[in-house]
Amino acid sequence: MKKFLVMAALAICSFANAQKGTVLVGGNISYSSETRDYGNAERKSNEFAFSPKVGYQFHENWTVGGEFTVASSKDDQGVNEYKTNTSRFGAFVRYTMPLSQTFSVFADLGAGFQNQTEKDYIGSNYTKYKGDGMYIGVVPALFINMKKGFGLNFSIGGLGYETLNYDNNGPDVSKFNFNFGKTASIGISKNF
């Protein structure tokens, strides 16, 4: 039994040390589309988001890096149409705790700046709103090492806070998110 415990401890430590000094590349991509038919009218909406990350693992358990998100959505209600473009750029720090050579748990703390542009088309006229703000969030996740540092990240929510201050006498928005178990996210990452 002692030999097994020593071997297990060495395997976990060697896995953690093998990642030190590597570059982490990863991210998420999502797309959704919905059509609602009301008989005499139809409503179509779609959303797209792309969120890459690049970081450097400077310690056995710690990674620091940059993140970027670009997202776009469109809601077509026939005569009325609403378009939103969002971009975020910031930094993140990740603490990883290996459970075995295959599984690790980690938590990302990300913070940065964001901007959002909204265009509301009513017939041939439109109104444009532009807002800038900041965001901060914590996302716990599970990493599954598929092969040689390439793996999948599974998350079931997170905790976050964000602000947007709109131009042209628009609203000042602050939002707090606490979301565990409501949504699931799968991402890909690779250590080089």
Secondary structure per residue as TSV (DSSP state, phi and psi in degrees):
chain	resnum	aa	ss	phi	psi
A	1	M	-	360.0	-39.8
A	2	K	H	-63.5	-40.4
A	3	K	H	-61.7	-41.9
A	4	F	H	-61.6	-44.7
A	5	L	H	-64.4	-41.3
A	6	V	H	-64.0	-43.9
A	7	M	H	-64.4	-40.2
A	8	A	H	-64.9	-42.1
A	9	A	H	-64.0	-42.3
A	10	L	H	-64.7	-38.2
A	11	A	H	-64.4	-42.9
A	12	I	H	-65.9	-44.1
A	13	C	H	-66.5	-39.2
A	14	S	H	-68.0	-34.6
A	15	F	H	-65.5	-45.0
A	16	A	H	-64.9	-43.5
A	17	N	H	-69.1	-28.7
A	18	A	H	-65.7	-22.9
A	19	Q	H	-89.3	-18.6
A	20	K	T	-61.9	136.1
A	21	G	T	81.8	13.2
A	22	T	-	-104.0	165.2
A	23	V	E	-103.6	129.7
A	24	L	E	-99.9	127.5
A	25	V	E	-124.2	129.9
A	26	G	E	-166.2	-175.0
A	27	G	E	158.5	-176.3
A	28	N	E	-130.4	154.8
A	29	I	E	-139.6	139.4
A	30	S	E	-144.2	151.8
A	31	Y	E	-149.2	136.9
A	32	S	E	-140.8	148.6
A	33	S	E	-142.0	139.4
A	34	E	E	-141.8	138.2
A	35	T	E	-126.7	129.5
A	36	R	E	-118.4	124.2
A	37	D	E	-104.9	116.5
A	38	Y	-	-99.3	16.7
A	39	G	S	89.9	-70.5
A	40	N	S	-97.5	-3.4
A	41	A	-	-145.8	156.3
A	42	E	E	-131.8	140.7
A	43	R	E	-123.2	126.2
A	44	K	E	-120.7	136.3
A	45	S	E	-140.1	147.4
A	46	N	E	-147.6	153.2
A	47	E	E	-138.6	143.3
A	48	F	E	-137.2	139.4
A	49	A	E	-145.9	142.1
A	50	F	E	-135.9	125.4
A	51	S	E	-133.6	87.3
A	52	P	E	-84.4	156.3
A	53	K	E	-137.7	145.0
A	54	V	E	-137.4	129.9
A	55	G	E	-144.8	166.5
A	56	Y	E	-119.1	125.6
A	57	Q	E	-88.4	98.8
A	58	F	-	-88.5	-11.5
A	59	H	S	-141.6	165.4
A	60	E	S	-52.3	-36.9
A	61	N	S	-116.7	-5.5
A	62	W	E	-116.3	134.6
A	63	T	E	-130.0	140.3
A	64	V	E	-130.4	144.4
A	65	G	E	-173.8	-166.4
A	66	G	E	-116.1	153.5
A	67	E	E	-136.7	153.0
A	68	F	E	-145.3	142.0
A	69	T	E	-135.2	136.3
A	70	V	E	-127.5	131.6
A	71	A	E	-140.9	149.8
A	72	S	E	-144.0	140.3
A	73	S	E	-140.0	152.9
A	74	K	E	-142.1	132.0
A	75	D	E	-125.3	105.7
A	76	D	E	-100.9	113.7
A	77	Q	E	-111.9	31.1
A	78	G	T	89.1	-98.7
A	79	V	T	-73.0	-37.2
A	80	N	E	-98.7	142.0
A	81	E	E	-142.0	137.3
A	82	Y	E	-125.5	125.0
A	83	K	E	-120.8	137.4
A	84	T	E	-133.6	130.2
A	85	N	E	-120.9	129.3
A	86	T	E	-126.9	140.7
A	87	S	E	-137.1	144.3
A	88	R	E	-134.0	141.9
A	89	F	E	-143.9	136.6
A	90	G	E	-170.1	-161.1
A	91	A	E	-125.8	159.2
A	92	F	E	-140.3	156.0
A	93	V	E	-128.7	137.1
A	94	R	E	-124.1	132.4
A	95	Y	E	-109.7	124.6
A	96	T	E	-116.2	136.6
A	97	M	E	-122.9	107.6
A	98	P	E	-67.1	136.3
A	99	L	S	-101.1	-31.1
A	100	S	S	-162.8	-173.0
A	101	Q	S	-69.4	-21.3
A	102	T	S	-98.6	-37.9
A	103	F	E	-115.0	141.5
A	104	S	E	-142.9	152.1
A	105	V	E	-113.3	147.2
A	106	F	E	-147.5	163.3
A	107	A	E	-132.9	129.6
A	108	D	E	-102.2	132.6
A	109	L	E	-112.5	113.5
A	110	G	E	-119.6	145.9
A	111	A	E	-151.3	150.0
A	112	G	E	174.3	-160.3
A	113	F	E	-108.8	153.8
A	114	Q	E	-143.0	154.5
A	115	N	E	-140.0	154.8
A	116	Q	E	-142.4	135.7
A	117	T	E	-120.5	128.4
A	118	E	E	-120.2	135.8
A	119	K	E	-124.1	123.1
A	120	D	E	-109.6	110.1
A	121	Y	E	-94.5	123.3
A	122	I	E	-122.6	101.4
A	123	G	T	68.9	-128.7
A	124	S	T	-93.9	-5.0
A	125	N	E	-96.0	152.1
A	126	Y	E	-143.4	156.1
A	127	T	E	-119.6	136.3
A	128	K	E	-115.5	133.5
A	129	Y	E	-123.9	137.7
A	130	K	E	-131.7	129.8
A	131	G	E	-130.5	147.4
A	132	D	E	-125.1	151.2
A	133	G	E	-172.5	-158.4
A	134	M	E	-135.7	166.4
A	135	Y	E	-144.6	154.7
A	136	I	E	-149.3	141.5
A	137	G	E	-160.8	155.5
A	138	V	E	-122.2	129.1
A	139	V	E	-129.6	112.8
A	140	P	E	-83.5	148.6
A	141	A	E	-155.8	168.4
A	142	L	E	-114.0	132.2
A	143	F	E	-107.6	131.1
A	144	I	E	-114.1	114.8
A	145	N	E	-78.1	109.7
A	146	M	E	-79.3	-47.8
A	147	K	E	-172.8	126.4
A	148	K	T	51.5	48.0
A	149	G	T	84.4	-6.9
A	150	F	E	-89.6	131.8
A	151	G	E	-160.7	-177.5
A	152	L	E	-113.1	142.1
A	153	N	E	-110.3	129.9
A	154	F	E	-118.6	126.4
A	155	S	E	-130.0	146.0
A	156	I	E	-121.8	30.0
A	157	G	E	135.9	-165.6
A	158	G	E	178.1	-171.0
A	159	L	E	-131.5	131.7
A	160	G	E	-156.0	163.4
A	161	Y	E	-142.7	137.6
A	162	E	E	-147.0	156.6
A	163	T	E	-132.0	151.8
A	164	L	E	-142.4	128.5
A	165	N	E	-115.2	114.3
A	166	Y	E	-88.8	146.9
A	167	D	S	-76.4	179.0
A	168	N	T	54.7	47.5
A	169	N	T	58.2	28.6
A	170	G	-	-78.1	177.4
A	171	P	-	-76.2	158.9
A	172	D	E	-101.9	120.6
A	173	V	E	-113.0	133.0
A	174	S	E	-130.9	135.9
A	175	K	E	-134.3	133.2
A	176	F	E	-111.8	130.2
A	177	N	E	-118.1	130.3
A	178	F	E	-132.6	107.9
A	179	N	E	-139.6	102.6
A	180	F	E	-128.6	123.2
A	181	G	E	88.5	-11.1
A	182	K	E	-82.6	-37.3
A	183	T	E	-127.4	157.9
A	184	A	E	-126.8	143.9
A	185	S	E	-132.4	137.3
A	186	I	E	-121.7	128.5
A	187	G	E	-128.7	171.6
A	188	I	E	-121.2	142.6
A	189	S	E	-146.2	157.8
A	190	K	E	-145.4	130.9
A	191	N	E	-95.7	129.3
A	192	F	-	-109.9	360.0
